[in-house]
Amino acid sequence: MKAVKGYTKHDYTMICKEEGGEVFSFASIDEAAGYFSMFGHEVPINVALDGILNDTNCDWIVFDDGSVIFKYYGSGYDGNIINEMIEKGCRI
């Protein structure tokens, strides 16, 4: 989903952390789509891009500068991919 006008990356990050979640940051939607694709058992990139842009549970948020954050609350996603994102330094 696109970021709500007036909300910053910091705002979303702080809300997520207050709710007990973790936040992962990506420089571009293409980088984020690579991980999204892996969560969907290697879905095509165009499907991953659509999934990020049309996310209804607000886990994936796209900002005007093209960057993306992923809000993770500890379940519902492949732990191996989460660990890879941690190792690559995506967690903020």
FENSULSUL-V772363 format. One record per residue. N is the residue number from 0. SS is DSSP state (~ for helix, > for strand, _ for the rest). OMEGA is omega as a letter, one per 20 degrees, with the letter a starting at -180 (999 if undefined). Layout:
BEGIN
n=N ss=SS omega=OMEGA
n=N ss=SS omega=OMEGA
END
This chain:
BEGIN
n=0 ss=_ omega=r
n=1 ss=> omega=r
n=2 ss=_ omega=r
n=3 ss=_ omega=a
n=4 ss=_ omega=r
n=5 ss=_ omega=r
n=6 ss=_ omega=r
n=7 ss=_ omega=r
n=8 ss=~ omega=r
n=9 ss=~ omega=r
n=10 ss=~ omega=a
n=11 ss=~ omega=r
n=12 ss=~ omega=a
n=13 ss=~ omega=r
n=14 ss=~ omega=a
n=15 ss=~ omega=a
n=16 ss=~ omega=r
n=17 ss=~ omega=r
n=18 ss=_ omega=r
n=19 ss=_ omega=a
n=20 ss=_ omega=r
n=21 ss=> omega=a
n=22 ss=> omega=r
n=23 ss=> omega=a
n=24 ss=> omega=r
n=25 ss=> omega=a
n=26 ss=_ omega=a
n=27 ss=_ omega=r
n=28 ss=~ omega=r
n=29 ss=~ omega=r
n=30 ss=~ omega=r
n=31 ss=~ omega=a
n=32 ss=~ omega=r
n=33 ss=~ omega=r
n=34 ss=~ omega=r
n=35 ss=~ omega=r
n=36 ss=~ omega=r
n=37 ss=~ omega=r
n=38 ss=~ omega=a
n=39 ss=_ omega=a
n=40 ss=_ omega=r
n=41 ss=_ omega=r
n=42 ss=_ omega=r
n=43 ss=_ omega=a
n=44 ss=~ omega=a
n=45 ss=~ omega=r
n=46 ss=~ omega=r
n=47 ss=~ omega=r
n=48 ss=~ omega=r
n=49 ss=~ omega=r
n=50 ss=~ omega=r
n=51 ss=~ omega=a
n=52 ss=~ omega=a
n=53 ss=_ omega=r
n=54 ss=_ omega=a
n=55 ss=_ omega=r
n=56 ss=_ omega=r
n=57 ss=_ omega=r
n=58 ss=_ omega=a
n=59 ss=> omega=a
n=60 ss=> omega=a
n=61 ss=> omega=a
n=62 ss=_ omega=a
n=63 ss=_ omega=r
n=64 ss=_ omega=r
n=65 ss=_ omega=r
n=66 ss=_ omega=a
n=67 ss=> omega=r
n=68 ss=> omega=r
n=69 ss=> omega=r
n=70 ss=> omega=a
n=71 ss=> omega=a
n=72 ss=_ omega=r
n=73 ss=_ omega=r
n=74 ss=_ omega=r
n=75 ss=_ omega=r
n=76 ss=_ omega=a
n=77 ss=_ omega=a
n=78 ss=~ omega=r
n=79 ss=~ omega=r
n=80 ss=~ omega=r
n=81 ss=~ omega=r
n=82 ss=~ omega=r
n=83 ss=~ omega=r
n=84 ss=~ omega=r
n=85 ss=~ omega=a
n=86 ss=~ omega=a
n=87 ss=_ omega=r
n=88 ss=_ omega=a
n=89 ss=_ omega=a
n=90 ss=> omega=r
n=91 ss=_ omega=999
END
